[in-house]
Amino acid sequence: MKPRIHPLAAGAMVLAAGWSIAATFVFLGWHDNLVDRAAATLDLETTIAARSLELRELRLGRPCGLESPEIASLASRPGHALEIVPDSLRLLPEGDAPSSFHLAPDGDEHIVSEKTISGSRVLRMRRSLSSISFPRSAWALGLGAAVAGTLLPLALLAGFLRREKRRATYLVEVARAADLGRTLPPPPPGTSGEEASLVASLGSDLRRRRILSRWEERRLARLLDSLSEGVLLLDGRLRVLVCNAPAARALGLRQAKATVRGRPLVSLVRDLVFLDDLRKAVARSDASSFDVQRDDAVFTTRVWPVPADADGAGWLVSLRDVTAQRRAERLQNRLVSDASHEFKTPLTSIRGWTETLLDDEEDEFRRKALDRVIQGTRHLEEVVRDLLDLGRIAETNTRDRPSVRLDDVCSEAISALEAEASKKRLEIEFQGAPEATVPGFRGQLVRAVINLLANAVRYSPDAGKVRVAVEAVDGSNWAISVADRGLGIPLEAQQHLFERFYRVDHGRSRDLGGTGLGLAIVQETARSHGGHAEVRSAPGQGSRFRIVLSRSSPL
């Protein structure tokens, strides 16, 4: 962008240039006038010298030279020269006014005046132009005019800039006073009435807007404080922009909300575990969640990336109190676990006595009845085992997990199902990723993959193919996928697949076995490892299940 020149500055420069040009022409005209005056004086002096020489020759009766003191004094002045030459060497026609010539030997320009004297001679007087100079008074006057012509526009410009600076300072003071809701300062001297009125109107409008903005902020703060969930808005550097009362209580902030804004969250919260979990959530650059434990309360914390600062970075954090829900879940899990343990011993006893009776029974009808009892007992034992597994997964510690290679997990699961797959002449194809590791528990992951692989083997047609693969989902997740070419799953049933005891086809599931808890165990295992389970399927086109696992420790 080209710099702009203020009109007054341009006018001052033009005025200074015009003044300098005018002074130059004045000096040139003055010089020409001095030359004309010098020529007239030289002509008069030449006439006087010629008449004086003629009178001297008449008195002496003979031709004379320039030895007369009066005539010699005229030639002795600086730049002057006087000589007598024959009429044949005349430079000017007789009777002409003095004129200028370049004469040897020095080649300078001279003013020449000639007068005819007796004896066909010419008295010539000349004066060098270089000897004609301005008087000191002229130099002083010219220098004063040049200085005045230069400084006057600069003084006008300085005065204008000083006035503009005062106006700019006044506008800044008006804006600051309006921003703080204070009374506007009085206008400086020299401010026009229209300008003062305009500035006052502008300041009043700014102050009104500031008051409205504060009112909106208070209303928003009251609205946020009335929420049951805690809300935190952080910028890209994790400085607090918004914090409502529930969030302050959940994080144990003792400072007033007015002093919290703009401060780094790390200087306000003393819970190092929460700060570490938040740092991991921010590093993922996408939505995530984790639990915060404070005393006897539990808060589910969700983190979303939002544009909150000038760079478009920021994070929205919500904290929801799930203490009652977690307590109910613990009670439910404890009840299920206790009931399962209580069922386990009687079921084992029932199955053992039934098998004993079956060995001694010869009646065919009673043998079938006892066999049905044994099958039901085994099914109940599997249900109890799966319920106990679900309880153990829910109570698993989410921190300090060892690193597990997913290729080893899949290989172990495939080995466990090879015998069952060979009965149906199924080919299990495996595509691994040696670098794929996640923090977790190998036994739980193997059980989850076995559940998926068992379903694929169970529902695939004979002589088919089941594909198991370990693949990268993105920079922060790995996935284990199990795909088959079975009957497929209707779309309306897919959203319920991971619920406990849900079956797509109860009759077919009863014939093929299973407890209805296998996929629930898969989903619970994935969640405990910071991921989730998903399915893609269409009737007649097979199914593809995936366990998505976080590459870092779950929050």
C-alpha positions, 0 to 999 in steps of 0.5 A: 500500500502506497503511503498517503501525503496529507493535503496540508503537508503537500500544500506546505511543500508546494508553498516552500518550493514556490517561495524558493523559486520566487526568491531565485528569480528575485536574485536573478533580477537583482543581479541583472539590475546590478549589471545595468547600473555597473555599465552606466557607471562605467560609461560615465567614468569612461566619459570623465576619463576621456574629457580629463585626458583631452584637457590634459593634452590641450594644457600640455600641447602633446599627446599624453598617456594614462599617467595622470593620478585621476585616470590611474585611480580609475584603473586601479580598482578591482576588476577595472582596466583602462587602456588607449588603443588605435581607432582601428581596434575599436570593439564598439561602434562609435556612440554605442552604449557599453556592452559585454565581451569575453576578452583575453588573456583570462577569458572572463566576461567584461563590460566594455565602454569606449570613447574617441579621443584626439589623434584617432585614438580610443579610450577603452575602459572595461570591468569584469563581471565577476567583480560585480557582487551583491552587497551584504545587505542583499545577501542578508535579506535574501537569506532571511527571505529563504529561511522565512519561506521555508520555516513558515510552511513547516510551522503551519504544518507543525501547528496542524499536526499538533492540533490533529494529535490533540484531536486523536488523543481526545478521540482515544479518551472518548473511546476509553471512557465509553468502553468503561462507561464513564463520563465523556471528557470535554472537547479540547479548545478549537473543536468545532461544535459539529465535531464535538456533537458528533463525538459526543453522540458516538461516545454515547452510542458506544457506552450504550452498546457497552451497557447492553453487552454487559447486560447480555453477559450477566444474563448469559452468566445467570443462564449458565449458572442455572444449568445442572451441568458444569460448563468451561470454555477454554481458549487454545492455550487452556485459559478460562474464558467462561466458567459457570457455578456448577463447573467451579464447584465440580473442580473445587475452584475457590476463586470468584468467577470474575477473577477466574476469567483469562487465567490458565486452568492449570493455575486454578485446578489442583487435581493433577489427574483431571489436568492429565486427562484433559491434556490427553483429551486435547491432544486427540483433537476430537470429541472425547470423554472421561470421568472425574472423581472428587471426594464421593462425587463422580463427574462425566467430563466431555471435551469438544473442540470449538473456535473460541479465540482469535486463532480459531482454537478452543475447547468446550468442557462439560461436567455432568454429575453422574454420582447417583447413576454410577452408584446405581450401576455399582449396586446393579453390578454388585447385585448381578455379581452376587446373584451370579455367585449364588447361582453358580454353586447350585447350578453346579450341584444340579448338573452334577446330580442330574448327570449322576441320575442320567448314568443310572437311568434306563428309561428313554423318556426320563433320559431325554428329560434329564438331558434337557435339564443338563443342557439348561443347566449348562446354558445358565452356567454360561449366562452366569459366567458372562455376567461375571465377566461383564462385572469384572470388565466394568470394575477394571482399573482404566490406568496403568495398563500393559502394552498388548500386540493386537496380532497376538490377540487375534492369533490366540482367538483364531487358534481357539476357534480353529477346531469349530471352523474346520467342522464347517470347512471354513477358512479363517483369513488373517491380515495383521499389523505387527506395529499395532499395539494398545494399552490394555488387558490381553485376556479381555481383548482375546475374549471379545475377539473370540465372541465376534469370531464365534458368531462369524463361524456360527452364522457362516455357511459351510465351506465359506470364508471369515476374514480377521484384520488389524487396521489403522483407523486414524492417527489415534486408533486401531481396529480389529475387524471380523467379516463373514459372508453369512445371512446378514443383519436387518438394519432395524436390528443393528442398533440393538445388537450390543444390548444385553440378551438381545437376539435377532432371531430367537429361534435360530439363536436357541438352536445355535446356542449362545447367551445373548451377552457376547456382543454386550461383552464386546462393547463393554470391553471396547469402551473400557479400552477407550473405544467402541464396537460397531457393525456394518451389515445388510441382509444376504451380504454378510456382516462386518464387526469392528472393535475400535481401540485407542492407541493411548491409555483410556481416560 
